Amino acid sequence: MRLEREIRHSLQEAFAPVRLAVINESHLHAGHSGDDGSGESHWRVEIEAPAFADMSRIARHRAVHAALGPGIMNRIHALSLDIR
């Protein structure tokens, strides 16, 4: 899974997380809106990093989106985030 590696690499580089899980949930949305048939349209990320300690919830989400950048964000339909 190429996109999983790209997501993982981007987040590791940006935040040096102590815990990172990148979970492809596309199979749960097969045939639904946003399913582009790639098998890489819906993702869940669980990340824990000291860098998030002083950030609000919104700032954390924005930081993750910025770290992934448009090259990744434009290729996925849905991104669920659990940030600690």
TORLUMVO-678318 format. One record per atom (N, C-alpha, C): atom name; x, y, z; residue in three letters; residue number from 1. Coordinates in steps of 0.1 Angstrom, whole numbers, plus 5000, padded with zeros to 4 digits. Example, Ala and Ser with C-alpha at 12.3 -4.5 7.8 and 13.67 -1.06 7.14 Angstrom:
<pts>
{atom->N; east->5132; north->4943; up->5078; res->ALA; n->1} .
{atom->CA; east->5123; north->4955; up->5078; res->ALA; n->1} .
{atom->C; east->5132; north->4967; up->5078; res->ALA; n->1} .
{atom->N; east->5128; north->4978; up->5071; res->SER; n->2} .
{atom->CA; east->5137; north->4989; up->5071; res->SER; n->2} .
{atom->C; east->5129; north->5000; up->5079; res->SER; n->2} .
</pts>
This chain:
<pts>
{atom->N; east->5008; north->4988; up->5000; res->MET; n->1} .
{atom->CA; east->5000; north->5000; up->5000; res->MET; n->1} .
{atom->C; east->5009; north->5012; up->5000; res->MET; n->1} .
{atom->N; east->5009; north->5018; up->4989; res->ARG; n->2} .
{atom->CA; east->5018; north->5030; up->4987; res->ARG; n->2} .
{atom->C; east->5013; north->5042; up->4995; res->ARG; n->2} .
{atom->N; east->5001; north->5045; up->4995; res->LEU; n->3} .
{atom->CA; east->4996; north->5056; up->5002; res->LEU; n->3} .
{atom->C; east->4998; north->5055; up->5017; res->LEU; n->3} .
{atom->N; east->4996; north->5043; up->5023; res->GLU; n->4} .
{atom->CA; east->4998; north->5041; up->5037; res->GLU; n->4} .
{atom->C; east->5013; north->5044; up->5040; res->GLU; n->4} .
{atom->N; east->5022; north->5040; up->5032; res->ARG; n->5} .
{atom->CA; east->5036; north->5044; up->5035; res->ARG; n->5} .
{atom->C; east->5039; north->5059; up->5034; res->ARG; n->5} .
{atom->N; east->5032; north->5065; up->5025; res->GLU; n->6} .
{atom->CA; east->5034; north->5080; up->5024; res->GLU; n->6} .
{atom->C; east->5028; north->5087; up->5036; res->GLU; n->6} .
{atom->N; east->5017; north->5083; up->5040; res->ILE; n->7} .
{atom->CA; east->5010; north->5089; up->5052; res->ILE; n->7} .
{atom->C; east->5020; north->5087; up->5064; res->ILE; n->7} .
{atom->N; east->5024; north->5074; up->5066; res->ARG; n->8} .
{atom->CA; east->5032; north->5071; up->5078; res->ARG; n->8} .
{atom->C; east->5045; north->5079; up->5077; res->ARG; n->8} .
{atom->N; east->5052; north->5080; up->5066; res->HIS; n->9} .
{atom->CA; east->5064; north->5087; up->5064; res->HIS; n->9} .
{atom->C; east->5063; north->5102; up->5068; res->HIS; n->9} .
{atom->N; east->5052; north->5108; up->5062; res->SER; n->10} .
{atom->CA; east->5050; north->5122; up->5064; res->SER; n->10} .
{atom->C; east->5048; north->5125; up->5079; res->SER; n->10} .
{atom->N; east->5040; north->5117; up->5086; res->LEU; n->11} .
{atom->CA; east->5037; north->5119; up->5100; res->LEU; n->11} .
{atom->C; east->5049; north->5117; up->5109; res->LEU; n->11} .
{atom->N; east->5057; north->5106; up->5105; res->GLN; n->12} .
{atom->CA; east->5069; north->5104; up->5113; res->GLN; n->12} .
{atom->C; east->5079; north->5115; up->5112; res->GLN; n->12} .
{atom->N; east->5080; north->5120; up->5100; res->GLU; n->13} .
{atom->CA; east->5090; north->5131; up->5097; res->GLU; n->13} .
{atom->C; east->5085; north->5144; up->5105; res->GLU; n->13} .
{atom->N; east->5072; north->5147; up->5105; res->ALA; n->14} .
{atom->CA; east->5067; north->5159; up->5110; res->ALA; n->14} .
{atom->C; east->5066; north->5159; up->5126; res->ALA; n->14} .
{atom->N; east->5063; north->5147; up->5131; res->PHE; n->15} .
{atom->CA; east->5060; north->5147; up->5146; res->PHE; n->15} .
{atom->C; east->5068; north->5138; up->5154; res->PHE; n->15} .
{atom->N; east->5076; north->5129; up->5149; res->ALA; n->16} .
{atom->CA; east->5083; north->5119; up->5156; res->ALA; n->16} .
{atom->C; east->5074; north->5113; up->5167; res->ALA; n->16} .
{atom->N; east->5063; north->5106; up->5163; res->PRO; n->17} .
{atom->CA; east->5054; north->5101; up->5172; res->PRO; n->17} .
{atom->C; east->5059; north->5090; up->5181; res->PRO; n->17} .
{atom->N; east->5054; north->5089; up->5193; res->VAL; n->18} .
{atom->CA; east->5057; north->5077; up->5201; res->VAL; n->18} .
{atom->C; east->5048; north->5065; up->5198; res->VAL; n->18} .
{atom->N; east->5036; north->5069; up->5191; res->ARG; n->19} .
{atom->CA; east->5027; north->5058; up->5187; res->ARG; n->19} .
{atom->C; east->5021; north->5063; up->5174; res->ARG; n->19} .
{atom->N; east->5020; north->5055; up->5164; res->LEU; n->20} .
{atom->CA; east->5014; north->5058; up->5151; res->LEU; n->20} .
{atom->C; east->5007; north->5046; up->5145; res->LEU; n->20} .
{atom->N; east->4995; north->5047; up->5142; res->ALA; n->21} .
{atom->CA; east->4988; north->5036; up->5135; res->ALA; n->21} .
{atom->C; east->4981; north->5043; up->5123; res->ALA; n->21} .
{atom->N; east->4983; north->5037; up->5112; res->VAL; n->22} .
{atom->CA; east->4977; north->5042; up->5099; res->VAL; n->22} .
{atom->C; east->4968; north->5030; up->5094; res->VAL; n->22} .
{atom->N; east->4955; north->5032; up->5095; res->ILE; n->23} .
{atom->CA; east->4946; north->5021; up->5092; res->ILE; n->23} .
{atom->C; east->4937; north->5024; up->5080; res->ILE; n->23} .
{atom->N; east->4938; north->5016; up->5070; res->ASN; n->24} .
{atom->CA; east->4930; north->5017; up->5058; res->ASN; n->24} .
{atom->C; east->4916; north->5011; up->5061; res->ASN; n->24} .
{atom->N; east->4906; north->5020; up->5060; res->GLU; n->25} .
{atom->CA; east->4892; north->5016; up->5063; res->GLU; n->25} .
{atom->C; east->4884; north->5016; up->5050; res->GLU; n->25} .
{atom->N; east->4890; north->5017; up->5038; res->SER; n->26} .
{atom->CA; east->4883; north->5018; up->5026; res->SER; n->26} .
{atom->C; east->4874; north->5007; up->5023; res->SER; n->26} .
{atom->N; east->4877; north->4995; up->5027; res->HIS; n->27} .
{atom->CA; east->4869; north->4983; up->5025; res->HIS; n->27} .
{atom->C; east->4855; north->4985; up->5032; res->HIS; n->27} .
{atom->N; east->4854; north->4993; up->5043; res->LEU; n->28} .
{atom->CA; east->4842; north->4995; up->5050; res->LEU; n->28} .
{atom->C; east->4833; north->5004; up->5042; res->LEU; n->28} .
{atom->N; east->4838; north->5011; up->5032; res->HIS; n->29} .
{atom->CA; east->4830; north->5021; up->5024; res->HIS; n->29} .
{atom->C; east->4829; north->5017; up->5010; res->HIS; n->29} .
{atom->N; east->4832; north->5005; up->5006; res->ALA; n->30} .
{atom->CA; east->4831; north->5001; up->4992; res->ALA; n->30} .
{atom->C; east->4817; north->5003; up->4987; res->ALA; n->30} .
{atom->N; east->4817; north->5009; up->4975; res->GLY; n->31} .
{atom->CA; east->4804; north->5012; up->4969; res->GLY; n->31} .
{atom->C; east->4797; north->5024; up->4974; res->GLY; n->31} .
{atom->N; east->4802; north->5031; up->4984; res->HIS; n->32} .
{atom->CA; east->4796; north->5043; up->4990; res->HIS; n->32} .
{atom->C; east->4801; north->5055; up->4983; res->HIS; n->32} .
{atom->N; east->4795; north->5066; up->4986; res->SER; n->33} .
{atom->CA; east->4800; north->5079; up->4981; res->SER; n->33} .
{atom->C; east->4815; north->5081; up->4986; res->SER; n->33} .
{atom->N; east->4823; north->5085; up->4977; res->GLY; n->34} .
{atom->CA; east->4837; north->5088; up->4980; res->GLY; n->34} .
{atom->C; east->4846; north->5076; up->4977; res->GLY; n->34} .
{atom->N; east->4840; north->5064; up->4974; res->ASP; n->35} .
{atom->CA; east->4848; north->5053; up->4971; res->ASP; n->35} .
{atom->C; east->4852; north->5054; up->4956; res->ASP; n->35} .
{atom->N; east->4865; north->5056; up->4954; res->ASP; n->36} .
{atom->CA; east->4870; north->5058; up->4940; res->ASP; n->36} .
{atom->C; east->4875; north->5045; up->4934; res->ASP; n->36} .
{atom->N; east->4873; north->5034; up->4941; res->GLY; n->37} .
{atom->CA; east->4878; north->5021; up->4936; res->GLY; n->37} .
{atom->C; east->4892; north->5018; up->4938; res->GLY; n->37} .
{atom->N; east->4900; north->5027; up->4943; res->SER; n->38} .
{atom->CA; east->4914; north->5026; up->4945; res->SER; n->38} .
{atom->C; east->4917; north->5017; up->4957; res->SER; n->38} .
{atom->N; east->4908; north->5015; up->4967; res->GLY; n->39} .
{atom->CA; east->4911; north->5008; up->4979; res->GLY; n->39} .
{atom->C; east->4919; north->5016; up->4989; res->GLY; n->39} .
{atom->N; east->4920; north->5029; up->4986; res->GLU; n->40} .
{atom->CA; east->4928; north->5038; up->4994; res->GLU; n->40} .
{atom->C; east->4921; north->5052; up->4996; res->GLU; n->40} .
{atom->N; east->4908; north->5051; up->4998; res->SER; n->41} .
{atom->CA; east->4900; north->5064; up->4999; res->SER; n->41} .
{atom->C; east->4897; north->5068; up->5013; res->SER; n->41} .
{atom->N; east->4896; north->5059; up->5022; res->HIS; n->42} .
{atom->CA; east->4892; north->5062; up->5036; res->HIS; n->42} .
{atom->C; east->4903; north->5057; up->5046; res->HIS; n->42} .
{atom->N; east->4907; north->5066; up->5055; res->TRP; n->43} .
{atom->CA; east->4918; north->5063; up->5064; res->TRP; n->43} .
{atom->C; east->4915; north->5067; up->5078; res->TRP; n->43} .
{atom->N; east->4921; north->5060; up->5088; res->ARG; n->44} .
{atom->CA; east->4920; north->5064; up->5102; res->ARG; n->44} .
{atom->C; east->4935; north->5065; up->5106; res->ARG; n->44} .
{atom->N; east->4938; north->5075; up->5113; res->VAL; n->45} .
{atom->CA; east->4952; north->5077; up->5119; res->VAL; n->45} .
{atom->C; east->4950; north->5079; up->5134; res->VAL; n->45} .
{atom->N; east->4958; north->5071; up->5141; res->GLU; n->46} .
{atom->CA; east->4959; north->5073; up->5156; res->GLU; n->46} .
{atom->C; east->4974; north->5076; up->5158; res->GLU; n->46} .
{atom->N; east->4976; north->5088; up->5164; res->ILE; n->47} .
{atom->CA; east->4989; north->5093; up->5166; res->ILE; n->47} .
{atom->C; east->4991; north->5100; up->5179; res->ILE; n->47} .
{atom->N; east->5002; north->5097; up->5186; res->GLU; n->48} .
{atom->CA; east->5005; north->5103; up->5198; res->GLU; n->48} .
{atom->C; east->5019; north->5108; up->5197; res->GLU; n->48} .
{atom->N; east->5021; north->5121; up->5200; res->ALA; n->49} .
{atom->CA; east->5034; north->5128; up->5199; res->ALA; n->49} .
{atom->C; east->5035; north->5139; up->5209; res->ALA; n->49} .
{atom->N; east->5047; north->5142; up->5215; res->PRO; n->50} .
{atom->CA; east->5048; north->5153; up->5224; res->PRO; n->50} .
{atom->C; east->5046; north->5166; up->5216; res->PRO; n->50} .
{atom->N; east->5047; north->5167; up->5204; res->ALA; n->51} .
{atom->CA; east->5045; north->5179; up->5196; res->ALA; n->51} .
{atom->C; east->5031; north->5184; up->5197; res->ALA; n->51} .
{atom->N; east->5021; north->5176; up->5201; res->PHE; n->52} .
{atom->CA; east->5007; north->5180; up->5202; res->PHE; n->52} .
{atom->C; east->5003; north->5185; up->5216; res->PHE; n->52} .
{atom->N; east->5012; north->5184; up->5225; res->ALA; n->53} .
{atom->CA; east->5009; north->5186; up->5239; res->ALA; n->53} .
{atom->C; east->5003; north->5200; up->5242; res->ALA; n->53} .
{atom->N; east->5007; north->5210; up->5236; res->ASP; n->54} .
{atom->CA; east->5002; north->5224; up->5238; res->ASP; n->54} .
{atom->C; east->4993; north->5229; up->5228; res->ASP; n->54} .
{atom->N; east->4988; north->5220; up->5219; res->MET; n->55} .
{atom->CA; east->4979; north->5224; up->5208; res->MET; n->55} .
{atom->C; east->4964; north->5221; up->5211; res->MET; n->55} .
{atom->N; east->4956; north->5229; up->5207; res->SER; n->56} .
{atom->CA; east->4941; north->5226; up->5208; res->SER; n->56} .
{atom->C; east->4938; north->5215; up->5198; res->SER; n->56} .
{atom->N; east->4926; north->5210; up->5199; res->ARG; n->57} .
{atom->CA; east->4922; north->5199; up->5191; res->ARG; n->57} .
{atom->C; east->4922; north->5204; up->5176; res->ARG; n->57} .
{atom->N; east->4917; north->5216; up->5173; res->ILE; n->58} .
{atom->CA; east->4917; north->5221; up->5160; res->ILE; n->58} .
{atom->C; east->4931; north->5223; up->5154; res->ILE; n->58} .
{atom->N; east->4940; north->5228; up->5163; res->ALA; n->59} .
{atom->CA; east->4954; north->5230; up->5159; res->ALA; n->59} .
{atom->C; east->4960; north->5217; up->5155; res->ALA; n->59} .
{atom->N; east->4957; north->5206; up->5163; res->ARG; n->60} .
{atom->CA; east->4963; north->5193; up->5160; res->ARG; n->60} .
{atom->C; east->4958; north->5188; up->5147; res->ARG; n->60} .
{atom->N; east->4946; north->5189; up->5144; res->HIS; n->61} .
{atom->CA; east->4940; north->5185; up->5131; res->HIS; n->61} .
{atom->C; east->4946; north->5192; up->5120; res->HIS; n->61} .
{atom->N; east->4947; north->5205; up->5121; res->ARG; n->62} .
{atom->CA; east->4954; north->5214; up->5111; res->ARG; n->62} .
{atom->C; east->4968; north->5210; up->5109; res->ARG; n->62} .
{atom->N; east->4975; north->5207; up->5120; res->ALA; n->63} .
{atom->CA; east->4989; north->5203; up->5118; res->ALA; n->63} .
{atom->C; east->4991; north->5190; up->5111; res->ALA; n->63} .
{atom->N; east->4982; north->5180; up->5113; res->VAL; n->64} .
{atom->CA; east->4983; north->5168; up->5106; res->VAL; n->64} .
{atom->C; east->4980; north->5170; up->5091; res->VAL; n->64} .
{atom->N; east->4969; north->5177; up->5089; res->HIS; n->65} .
{atom->CA; east->4966; north->5180; up->5075; res->HIS; n->65} .
{atom->C; east->4977; north->5187; up->5068; res->HIS; n->65} .
{atom->N; east->4984; north->5197; up->5074; res->ALA; n->66} .
{atom->CA; east->4995; north->5204; up->5068; res->ALA; n->66} .
{atom->C; east->5007; north->5194; up->5066; res->ALA; n->66} .
{atom->N; east->5009; north->5185; up->5075; res->ALA; n->67} .
{atom->CA; east->5020; north->5176; up->5074; res->ALA; n->67} .
{atom->C; east->5018; north->5166; up->5062; res->ALA; n->67} .
{atom->N; east->5006; north->5163; up->5060; res->LEU; n->68} .
{atom->CA; east->5002; north->5154; up->5049; res->LEU; n->68} .
{atom->C; east->5003; north->5161; up->5036; res->LEU; n->68} .
{atom->N; east->4999; north->5174; up->5036; res->GLY; n->69} .
{atom->CA; east->5000; north->5182; up->5024; res->GLY; n->69} .
{atom->C; east->4990; north->5179; up->5014; res->GLY; n->69} .
{atom->N; east->4988; north->5187; up->5004; res->PRO; n->70} .
{atom->CA; east->4978; north->5185; up->4993; res->PRO; n->70} .
{atom->C; east->4981; north->5173; up->4985; res->PRO; n->70} .
{atom->N; east->4994; north->5169; up->4984; res->GLY; n->71} .
{atom->CA; east->4997; north->5157; up->4976; res->GLY; n->71} .
{atom->C; east->4990; north->5144; up->4981; res->GLY; n->71} .
{atom->N; east->4989; north->5143; up->4994; res->ILE; n->72} .
{atom->CA; east->4982; north->5132; up->5000; res->ILE; n->72} .
{atom->C; east->4967; north->5135; up->5003; res->ILE; n->72} .
{atom->N; east->4964; north->5147; up->5008; res->MET; n->73} .
{atom->CA; east->4950; north->5150; up->5012; res->MET; n->73} .
{atom->C; east->4941; north->5150; up->4999; res->MET; n->73} .
{atom->N; east->4946; north->5154; up->4988; res->ASN; n->74} .
{atom->CA; east->4938; north->5154; up->4976; res->ASN; n->74} .
{atom->C; east->4935; north->5140; up->4970; res->ASN; n->74} .
{atom->N; east->4942; north->5130; up->4976; res->ARG; n->75} .
{atom->CA; east->4940; north->5116; up->4971; res->ARG; n->75} .
{atom->C; east->4931; north->5108; up->4980; res->ARG; n->75} .
{atom->N; east->4927; north->5113; up->4991; res->ILE; n->76} .
{atom->CA; east->4918; north->5106; up->5000; res->ILE; n->76} .
{atom->C; east->4904; north->5113; up->5001; res->ILE; n->76} .
{atom->N; east->4894; north->5105; up->5004; res->HIS; n->77} .
{atom->CA; east->4881; north->5110; up->5006; res->HIS; n->77} .
{atom->C; east->4878; north->5114; up->5020; res->HIS; n->77} .
{atom->N; east->4883; north->5105; up->5029; res->ALA; n->78} .
{atom->CA; east->4880; north->5107; up->5044; res->ALA; n->78} .
{atom->C; east->4892; north->5103; up->5052; res->ALA; n->78} .
{atom->N; east->4894; north->5111; up->5063; res->LEU; n->79} .
{atom->CA; east->4905; north->5109; up->5072; res->LEU; n->79} .
{atom->C; east->4899; north->5111; up->5086; res->LEU; n->79} .
{atom->N; east->4899; north->5101; up->5094; res->SER; n->80} .
{atom->CA; east->4895; north->5101; up->5108; res->SER; n->80} .
{atom->C; east->4908; north->5102; up->5116; res->SER; n->80} .
{atom->N; east->4908; north->5111; up->5126; res->LEU; n->81} .
{atom->CA; east->4920; north->5114; up->5134; res->LEU; n->81} .
{atom->C; east->4917; north->5112; up->5148; res->LEU; n->81} .
{atom->N; east->4926; north->5104; up->5155; res->ASP; n->82} .
{atom->CA; east->4927; north->5103; up->5169; res->ASP; n->82} .
{atom->C; east->4941; north->5108; up->5173; res->ASP; n->82} .
{atom->N; east->4942; north->5120; up->5178; res->ILE; n->83} .
{atom->CA; east->4954; north->5126; up->5181; res->ILE; n->83} .
{atom->C; east->4956; north->5129; up->5196; res->ILE; n->83} .
{atom->N; east->4967; north->5125; up->5201; res->ARG; n->84} .
{atom->CA; east->4970; north->5126; up->5215; res->ARG; n->84} .
{atom->C; east->4984; north->5132; up->5218; res->ARG; n->84} .
</pts>
